[in-house]
């Protein structure tokens, strides 16, 4: 099978679980795709997907040990956009010790080498690794933004660059088109025009308050190397039983260490409740009118 499951529609996207599945997006242009686990590329030299349009939902997972080294083409997960819109969200791409390295006459990036031929939307994406432009062209997320509307929101790019840097940027390099940007951040060590992004270094890289607009309750996790996307898990229970028999109005799930509230839900008439939270350690508190709150925990929620 080309994919783990799915039909390629928005409601039933192709499911990507292996490097082979990821490679097969080039066979089904214009479809919807979703990662269902982290993918280790094992430093195999990736052949960029040409003339792509479609929609990729990373699901909070990442592509690890990504390598793309070619001197005869635009480099990146996607070589170039053509024929329609592209949406990429909730995805991480982490390079190996080589990362991305391309030729002097081509645009190089981790995500998209050359954007043209349709609107492009990238939201909640993290990119980390070395990038060698080979000459002077490219950027970690979009090598060249050329036309139509390019929307970039909540992006963290931590890439050490090499190359002359005349036509490079720390997130994207814009030649033309309409840019819509929000909450773009990059790490120290990247050359090129700022492009409206904010440079972070030192302790600020691992400080949640540095990343304005990032949802650290429901989507992002902070690490010593900066924010990474988390995996959502569904948890639940029966509030009437857990609340010692009293009718429960609300259930609050809090991060165990910080005591910061992650989510509040209302049980149904039978007392059953469910909620989606990031993988992590939490406590659960039950609130009922006229009663003291009842707290249980800690609980460690992990991905199945």
N, C-alpha and C positions, 0 to 999 in steps of 0.2 A: 504494500500500500504506500501511496505517496505521503500520507499523513496518518497519525494515530487514529483519528476519527474526524467527523464533521462533514459538511457539504459545501463549505466556503461561503455561506451566507452570513449576514450580520447576526442573525438569530442562532446560527449553528456553524461557527467558524471552523476552518481547518485547524486541527490541534497539532502543535509542534512539540515533540518530545525528544528528538535526536538531531544530530548534525545533518543526517540525510533528509529528515523532514524539513529542516530549515532550508536546505539547498533546493528543495522542490517548490519553493514559492515561485521560482522562475518558470515553472511549468503551468502555473495557474494564475496568470496576471489578472488584476482587477478584483480579486477575491478578498475575503476577510480571514485573518489568521490569528491564532492565540497560542502563546507558549503555556505549557502546563507543568513545566519544571525548569530548573536551571539546565543549561546546555554547555558541555565542555567540548570546545572545538579541538583540543589537544594540539594546538599550534599548527594545524594543517593550513596550508596557504589557501585562503578563501578566494574564489573567483567571483568578483562583484556581479550582482544581478543586473542585467541591462534592461533599459526601456521599461521600467517598473512603474506600475501604479496599483494601489491597494491599501489595505488597512491592517496594521499589525498591533495587537494588544499583547504587551509583554506579561501581563498578569502579575506584575511585581517580581518577575524572575529576571535572570541575567544570562547573557552569553559570555562565557569565560574563555580565556586563552585564545582570544581572537587575533588572527594574523592575516594581513592583506598586503602583499608586497608585489607590485607589478610596475614596470616602467613604461608600459605601452597602453595604459588606459586610466580613466578616473578610478580611484580606489574607494572602498567602503563596503559596508554590507550591501548597499544599493549603488550601482555604478551611476545611473542617471534616471531621472524621472521622465516619463513620456506617456501621453495618451489619457491622462486623468489625474485625479487627486490622490494624495498619499496622506495617511494618518498613522502616526507612530506614538504610542503612549505606554506608560508604566513599564519601561524597558531599561535594563542596564546592559552595557557592553564594556567588558574589561579586556584590554589587550594583554598579550604575553610579553616577554622581554623585548620583542621586536615591534609588535603592534602594527601600525600602518606606515608604509613607506612606498612612495610612488615616484613617477618620473617628473621631469622638470616642466613638461608641457601639459600636465593633467592636474585635475583637482582631486585632492585627497582628503578623506574624512573617515570617521568610524561609521557614521550612519549613511549619509548620502553624498556622493562626490559632486554631482551636478544636478541642481534643481532647475527644471524647465518643463513647460508643457502642462501645468496644472497647479492648483493650490496645494500647499504643503502645511500640515499641522503636526507639531511635535510638542507633546506635553508630558511632564513627569518622567524625565529621562536622565540617566547618569552615565557618563562616559569616563573611563580612566585608562591611561596607558600612554606609551610613547608614540609620537607621530613625527615622521620625517617627510617633509614636503618634497624632497628631491630637488626642488628649485624654489619657487616662490608662491605656490598656489595651494589654498585649501584652508580648512578649519576643522576642529574635532567633530562637530555635529553636522554642519552643512558646508561642504567645500566651496560651493558657489551658489548663492541665491540669485537667480537670474530674472524671473518674471512672475506674474500673477501675485497672489497673496501668500506670504510666508508667515505663519503664526508659531511662535516659540514661547512656551510658558513652563516655568519651574524646571530649569535645566541646570545640572551641575557637571562641569567638564573639568577634570583634573588630569591634564595632559602636559607632559614635557615635550616641547617641540624643538625641531632642528630644521634648518633650511633658511633661505635668505629672508623670508617673511615680508616681501613687498606687497603681496596680495594674499595675506592670511589674516585670520582673526581667532580669538580665543574660544568663540562659540560658532560663528558663521562668518563668511565673507560675502558681502552684498555687492552685486554689480548693478542690479536693477530690481524692480518689483516693489511691492508694498509690504513693509515689515510691521508685524504686530508682536511686540515682545513684552514679557513680564517675568520678573524674578529669574534673571539669568546670572549665574555665578561661575567663576573659573578659578583654578588654583594658580599659585605663583609658578613661574617657569615657562610660560607660554608667550611667544612673541606675536606681534600683529596688532592691528587696530582694535580698539576696545569694543566697538560695536554696541555700546550701551550696557555691557555686562559689568558686574562688580567683581574685582579681584579680591580673593581671600587668602590669607596665609596664617601660619602659626596657630594659636589657640582658637581663633575665629572659625577655622575649618571644622572643628568638632563642636561648635556651639550652635544649638538649634536657633537661637535668636538672630544669628547671622543670615539665616535663609528665610527671608520674608516671603510669606505665601505658601511655604511648604507645609503640608498637613502631616505633622508628626504623631497624630493620634490614630489616623486611619490609613496612611499610605507609606510614609517615610520612616526610616529608623536611623538614628544617629550612631556613627561609628567613629573610631579614632582617625579615620581617613576621610571623614566627611559623610554626608547623607547617602544612604542606600535605600532602595525600595524594599518594602517588607511584603510578606505573604499573608493574605487574609485567610482566617479560618472561621468556621461557623461554630459557635458554642451555644448551649442552651440548657434548660432545665425546667423544673416545675416550681414556681415561686411559692405556692401555697404550702408545699411540703418543706422546702428549704427555709421558709419564713416561720416555721413552727406552728403552722396551721392558720395563721391570721391572713385575711385577704390582703394581698400585696398590691400597692399602687404602682410602684416603679422599681426597676432593678438597675443598679449602677455598677458598671465594671470599671475598676481603676487599675492603673499601673501600680504594681506592688511596691516598687522602690520609691518612686516620686509621689505616689498617691494622687497623681493627676488623673482626672476622670477621662476615660476613653470613650464611653458610650452609655446612654441611658435608654432603656426600653420599657414598654408597658406590656405586662402579661395579658394574654387573652382571658376570656371568662373562666376557662378551666385552670388558669394559672400557668400555662405553658408559655415560654418565651425563647426567642433565639436572637442572636446578635452576631455581627461580623467584626472581628478584631484582628489586629496584627499578631503574629506569633510572638509570644512573650509570657511574662509572669504577672499575674493579676490577683486582686481580691474582688469579691462580689458582695454587694451590700443590698439588702432588701428593705424597702421603705413601705410602711403601712400607717394609715391615719390613726393617731392616738397611741402608737406603739414606738418603742425605741428601735432604731435601725438594727438589723441583724447582719453581721459581717462574717463572711467565710473566706478562707484563703491562707496561704497563697496557692494559686493554681497555675500550673505551667501548661500553656496551650501550644501545641506543636502541629506542624503540617503532617498530614497523613502520608 
